[in-house]
Amino acid sequence: MTMKNKTKNFFGALILVLAFVCSPIQASYNNETTSNMMIAPIGDALIGGWQYTVEGAPEGYGKGLLMIVNQNGVYKAQVQINNQTVLADNVVVKGNKITFNVLLDDEKVVVALQAKGSKLSGTSTSPSKGVLNITGVKTISPQ
C-alpha cells in the first residue's frame, strides 16, 4: 500500500469517527438538569479506531482497521480489511465488550472483543477457519 493510500485511509477513517461520535448527554442530579456535565455511555471505551491482527488468518486478512462509533445511542462497526470496507451487523455492546458479525467472502464471521484501556483482544469464529485470536491497539480516539 502506498503512503498516499495509507494517508487517504487514515483521514477517511478519522472523518468517519468524527461524523458518528455522539454528542454530549445531559445528566440529571436532584431533578435538575446540568448541561455542563457529560456522562459517557458504558461502551465509550470501545469507540474509535483499532488497528488489529488476527493470528492464523488467510493472507490479506491478518491485519486491518476496526472502526466503532455510537450514533444516537446505537453502536455501529465497520472493518477495513484486504482493500475493502465491510459493515458489521448484529452489533451488541455490553460494558467494554462488543460482538458483531461481518460477511467476508460470502462467509459469516462472528467477532467477540473486549477493550482494556488502549488494548483490544478477542476472537473471530467462522465455519472454514474456526476460532482465531484477535489483538489490537487503539489508534484513533474520539477525543
N, C-alpha and C positions, 0 to 999 in steps of 0.2 A: 504494500500500500504506500503510495507516495505521501510526502509531507503535506501536499496540498489537500489530498483526500482525508488525511488524519485531522487536519485543521478544520476542514469542512464538516466532518463527522462530529468533532468536539463542539463546534459552535452550533450545529444543528441540535445536538443533544441538550446543550445549555439553553437554547431558545425554547425547546420543548418543556424543560423543567420550569423555566420562568413563566411559561404560558399557563401551566396547570397547577402551580403551587397555590394552595388555598389561601384565602385572605384571613386575617386575624379573626378569632372568635371572641365575642364578648362574654365576659364572665359575670355571674350574679353572686353577690355576697350580701346577706341580710336583706334580701329583696330589693337591693339597689344595684343598678347596672353600672359597672365600672368599665368604661370604654377604653381606658388606657391599659388594662390588664389583658395579657394574651394567655390563653390556655392552649397548650399543644396537645392535639389528639395523641392517643397512646402510640399509634403506628408511625408517628413522625420520625422515629429513629430510622425507618426504612426509606423515607422519601429522599430521592436524589439519584445520582448515577453511580453504578457499581461496575468496576472492571472485574470480570470473573474468569476463572479457569475451571474446566471440567476434566477431571482425571479419566483417561481412557476413552475420551470421546473420539469419534472419527475425524479424520483430517478436515480442517476448516471449521470444525465445531467445538474445538477445545478452548477457545477464548472468545470473549465478546463483551458487550456493554449492556447492562440491565438498567432500565430507567423505571423508577417508581414514582408516581405522583398521586396526590389526593385532590380531586376536583369536586368541590361541593360535597365533601364527605364520602365520596366514592373513590376507592383506590383503583388505579389503573397501572398496568405494567406493559412494557414492551422490551423485546430483546433485539439487539443489533448483533447479528452473527452471520458469518460467511457471506458478506456483502448484501445482506437483506435485513429488513426490519419486520419483525413478527409481533403482532399484538397478542397479549395474553388474554385468556378468558377464564371465568370462574375464579377471579381474584378474591382471596379471603385474607384479611389481616386480623391477627389477634395478638395484641401487645407488640412484641418485637419479632413476630413470626409472620411469614407470608407464604401462601400456597397459591399456585395458579397452573393453568395448562397452556401449552403452546403447541402449534401444529408445525412440525418440521419434516419436510419431505413426505408429506401425507401420513405422518405418524404422530399420534398424540403423545406428548411428553409431559409428565406431571412433575412439577418442581415444588419443593418444600425447603424454605430457607429461614434462617434466624440471624438477626443482626445483634452484634455485641460491640458497641462503640463503632469504630470505623471498619470492623471486620464482618464478613458475611460467610456463613457456612451452611451446608445442607446437601440435598440430593436431587438428582433428576432420575425419573423412572420411565422407561419406555419398553414396549414389547420386545424390540430387537436387541437393545443394548443392556437391558436390566437396570440395576441401580448403579449410578455413577456419583462420585463425590464432587461437590462444588465448593470452591473457596473464592472469596472476593474481597476487594478493598473499595471503600467509598472514594470516588474521585470527583464527584460533583455534589455539593451541598446546596440546599435551597437558601441558606442564609449567606 
